[in-house]
């Protein structure tokens, strides 16, 4: 049974930072591209960042230079360091895994992802 479990969310002031973690089990972690999405109340689930099997990274324009995605294949964990947070970034943050044969590819479309975590709430106060 595949599980993705996020942690690290919380309440932070505008300008603050958090480190989100997502631990995967039940899959061959190194065979998956990984991503973070976020969903605010009443909004669609939006792409935030992705990391390929080969550890190439990609970011939504709105978070470039502030967020950093990384992975540790030895602990089956994907991280998202979020810095300089803004109140409008209050959302549930989800990690997702997408099986890939290529080391280089990733998707920004949520429907491409095979597995999802339950999400971790990030609340940014003004």
C-alpha positions in Angstrom: 0.0 0.0 0.0 1.4 3.3 -1.1 1.4 6.1 1.4 2.6 9.7 1.3 2.6 11.5 4.6 3.3 15.3 4.8 4.4 17.2 7.8 5.9 20.6 8.8 3.0 22.9 8.2 1.8 25.4 10.7 1.0 29.0 11.5 3.7 31.5 10.4 3.9 35.3 10.1 4.2 36.9 6.7 7.9 36.8 5.7 8.5 33.6 7.7 9.7 30.2 6.6 8.7 26.5 7.0 10.2 23.2 5.9 7.6 20.8 4.6 8.4 17.1 4.5 6.7 14.2 2.8 7.7 10.6 3.5 6.7 7.9 1.0 6.3 4.2 1.6 5.1 1.3 -0.5 6.8 2.4 -3.7 10.2 2.5 -5.3 10.8 6.1 -4.5 13.7 6.6 -6.9 11.3 5.7 -9.8 9.1 8.7 -9.2 9.1 12.3 -10.1 7.7 14.2 -7.1 5.9 17.5 -6.7 4.2 19.8 -4.3 0.8 21.4 -5.0 -1.3 23.7 -2.9 -5.0 24.4 -2.6 -6.6 27.3 -0.9 -10.2 27.3 0.2 -12.5 27.5 -2.8 -9.6 27.4 -5.3 -8.1 24.8 -7.6 -5.1 22.7 -6.7 -2.1 24.6 -8.1 1.4 23.4 -9.0 4.1 24.7 -6.8 7.3 22.8 -7.5 8.6 19.5 -8.9 11.7 17.4 -8.8 12.6 14.8 -11.4 14.1 11.4 -10.8 17.4 13.0 -11.8 16.9 15.8 -9.3 16.2 18.5 -11.8 13.8 21.1 -10.4 11.0 23.3 -11.6 8.9 25.9 -9.9 5.8 28.0 -10.4 6.7 31.5 -11.4 5.1 32.8 -8.2 7.5 30.9 -5.9 10.8 31.0 -7.9 13.6 32.3 -5.7 11.7 31.7 -2.5 10.9 28.0 -2.4 13.3 25.1 -2.8 12.3 21.5 -3.5 14.7 18.6 -2.8 14.6 14.8 -2.4 16.4 12.2 -0.4 16.2 8.8 -1.9 17.8 7.2 1.1 14.9 8.2 3.4 12.2 8.3 0.7 11.5 11.9 1.6 10.8 15.0 -0.5 11.1 18.4 1.1 9.8 21.9 0.3 11.6 24.8 1.9 9.2 27.7 1.8 10.6 31.2 2.5 9.3 34.7 2.5 5.8 33.5 2.9 2.8 35.7 1.9 -0.7 35.6 3.4 -2.1 34.7 0.0 -0.1 31.5 0.2 -2.2 30.1 3.0 -3.3 26.7 1.7 -3.2 23.0 2.2 0.1 21.8 0.7 0.1 18.3 -0.9 3.0 16.2 -2.1 2.4 13.9 -5.1 4.4 11.1 -6.9 4.4 10.3 -10.6 6.0 7.1 -11.9 8.5 8.0 -14.6 10.8 6.0 -16.8 12.8 9.1 -17.7 15.2 10.8 -15.3 14.4 14.2 -16.7 10.6 14.7 -17.0 8.0 16.0 -14.7 4.4 17.3 -15.0 2.7 20.4 -13.7 -0.7 18.9 -14.1 -2.2 17.3 -11.0 -4.0 14.6 -13.0 -0.6 13.2 -14.1 0.3 12.2 -10.5 -0.4 8.7 -9.3 -0.3 9.1 -5.6 -1.1 11.9 -3.1 -0.6 12.7 0.5 -3.3 13.9 2.8 -1.9 17.5 2.9 -0.4 19.8 5.5 -2.0 23.1 6.4 0.2 26.3 6.0 -1.4 29.4 7.4 0.4 32.8 6.9 -0.8 35.6 9.0 -0.4 39.3 7.9 
